[in-house]
C-alpha cells in the first residue's frame, strides 16, 4: 500500500468505475481509497476535467471493500433520477426536488455546474411556495 495526497493506493483496488445515468449515458469515475478517521473512505469523482460532474463518497468502519460495495449500490440509484432539463438555454427542474452537491460558486445537479445566480433563477419559478433545505455529508443518503 502506498499513499498519495491523502489517498491510499492498493493494487487490488479499482482505479476507475463506469455507471449508466438516467439517459443511458455511460459515465466514468476515478475511484480513490482514502484514510478516514475510524475506518475507510472511498470516493468516486466523474472524469470530466472541469467543474461539472458527479462526486460520491462512502465510508465503512469495517473494510475498504465494504465502502466500495456501498458506493457501487448508491451510484446507480442516484444516477437514475433526472432533476434538470434544459429548454431554450434555461434550466428547469423536472420535478419539485433538486439533489446535488455544493461547489465553489454554485451547485452541481445532474453533473451540471450551476452558478448561484442560475440556481436562484431556477427556484424563483416557485415563488410563494415553501421549501425544506437539507444539507448532509456526501456519504449520507438523502431521504
C-alpha positions as CSV (number, residue, x, y, z in Angstrom):
1,X,0.0,0.0,0.0
2,X,1.3,3.5,-0.8
3,X,-0.1,6.9,-0.1
4,X,-0.5,9.9,-2.5
5,X,-2.1,13.2,-1.4
6,X,-4.3,11.6,1.3
7,X,-5.4,8.8,-1.0
8,X,-4.2,5.2,-0.4
9,X,-3.1,3.2,-3.4
10,X,-3.8,-0.6,-3.3
11,X,-3.0,-2.9,-6.2
12,X,-6.2,-4.9,-5.6
13,X,-8.5,-1.8,-5.5
14,X,-10.1,-0.5,-8.7
15,X,-9.0,2.9,-10.0
16,X,-12.0,3.5,-12.3
17,X,-15.6,2.5,-12.4
18,X,-18.3,3.1,-15.0
19,X,-22.0,3.6,-14.4
20,X,-25.0,4.4,-16.6
21,X,-27.1,7.5,-15.9
22,X,-30.8,8.4,-16.5
23,X,-30.2,9.0,-20.2
24,X,-28.4,5.7,-20.8
25,X,-25.1,7.6,-21.0
26,X,-22.0,5.8,-19.5
27,X,-20.1,8.0,-17.0
28,X,-16.6,7.2,-16.0
29,X,-15.4,7.8,-12.4
30,X,-12.0,7.9,-10.8
31,X,-12.1,5.9,-7.6
32,X,-9.9,6.7,-4.7
33,X,-9.5,5.0,-1.3
34,X,-8.6,7.4,1.5
35,X,-7.8,7.3,5.1
36,X,-10.8,8.2,7.2
37,X,-11.0,8.5,11.0
38,X,-12.2,5.3,12.4
39,X,-12.4,3.4,9.1
40,X,-12.2,3.5,5.3
41,X,-13.4,6.1,2.8
42,X,-13.9,5.7,-0.9
43,X,-14.6,8.5,-3.4
44,X,-15.8,8.3,-7.0
45,X,-15.3,11.6,-9.0
46,X,-16.6,11.8,-12.5
47,X,-13.8,12.2,-15.0
48,X,-14.9,15.4,-16.8
49,X,-11.9,17.7,-16.5
50,X,-14.0,20.6,-15.2
51,X,-16.4,21.9,-12.7
52,X,-19.2,19.6,-14.0
53,X,-19.6,16.0,-13.0
54,X,-20.8,13.9,-10.2
55,X,-19.0,13.1,-7.0
56,X,-19.9,10.4,-4.5
57,X,-18.3,9.1,-1.3
58,X,-18.9,6.2,1.1
59,X,-17.5,5.2,4.4
60,X,-17.1,1.9,6.3
61,X,-15.7,1.3,9.7
62,X,-15.2,-2.3,8.7
63,X,-13.3,-2.7,5.4
64,X,-12.4,-0.7,2.3
65,X,-14.2,-3.1,0.0
66,X,-17.4,-2.7,2.2
67,X,-17.2,1.0,1.5
68,X,-16.7,0.3,-2.2
69,X,-19.7,-2.0,-2.2
70,X,-21.9,0.7,-0.6
71,X,-20.7,3.2,-3.2
72,X,-21.4,0.8,-6.0
73,X,-25.0,0.4,-4.7
74,X,-25.6,4.1,-4.2
75,X,-24.3,5.5,-7.5
76,X,-26.7,3.7,-9.9
77,X,-29.6,4.7,-7.7
78,X,-28.6,8.4,-7.6
79,X,-27.7,8.5,-11.3
80,X,-31.2,7.1,-12.3
81,X,-33.1,10.3,-11.4
82,X,-33.1,13.4,-13.6
83,X,-33.5,16.7,-11.8
84,X,-32.9,19.2,-14.6
85,X,-33.9,19.8,-18.2
86,X,-32.7,22.5,-20.5
87,X,-35.1,24.4,-22.6
88,X,-34.3,27.4,-24.8
89,X,-31.0,27.8,-23.0
90,X,-32.5,27.8,-19.5
91,X,-32.6,25.1,-16.8
92,X,-35.8,23.9,-15.4
93,X,-36.5,21.3,-12.6
94,X,-38.1,18.1,-13.8
95,X,-40.0,17.8,-10.5
96,X,-40.1,19.6,-7.2
97,X,-36.8,18.3,-5.9
98,X,-33.2,19.0,-6.7
99,X,-30.3,16.8,-5.5
100,X,-26.7,17.6,-5.9
101,X,-23.7,19.0,-4.2
102,X,-22.5,22.4,-3.2
103,X,-19.4,23.6,-5.1
104,X,-17.4,26.8,-5.0
105,X,-19.5,29.5,-6.6
106,X,-22.6,27.3,-7.2
107,X,-24.0,23.8,-7.1
108,X,-23.7,20.7,-9.2
109,X,-27.0,19.0,-10.2
110,X,-27.2,16.0,-12.6
111,X,-23.5,16.5,-13.1
112,X,-24.1,20.1,-14.4
113,X,-22.5,23.1,-12.6
114,X,-25.0,25.9,-12.0
115,X,-23.9,29.2,-10.6
116,X,-25.8,30.5,-7.6
117,X,-27.4,33.1,-9.9
118,X,-28.6,30.2,-12.2
119,X,-29.9,28.4,-9.1
120,X,-31.8,31.5,-7.9
121,X,-33.3,31.9,-11.4
122,X,-34.4,28.2,-11.4
123,X,-36.1,28.3,-8.0
124,X,-37.8,31.7,-8.5
125,X,-40.4,29.9,-10.5
126,X,-41.6,28.5,-7.1
127,X,-42.3,32.0,-5.7
128,X,-44.8,31.7,-2.9
129,X,-44.1,28.0,-2.3
130,X,-42.3,26.6,0.8
131,X,-39.0,24.8,0.8
132,X,-37.0,22.5,3.1
133,X,-33.3,22.8,2.7
134,X,-31.3,19.8,4.0
135,X,-27.6,19.6,3.7
136,X,-25.9,16.3,4.5
137,X,-22.4,14.9,4.4
138,X,-21.6,13.4,1.0
139,X,-21.5,9.8,2.2
140,X,-25.0,10.0,3.7
141,X,-28.2,9.2,1.8
142,X,-30.9,11.8,1.4
143,X,-34.4,10.6,2.2
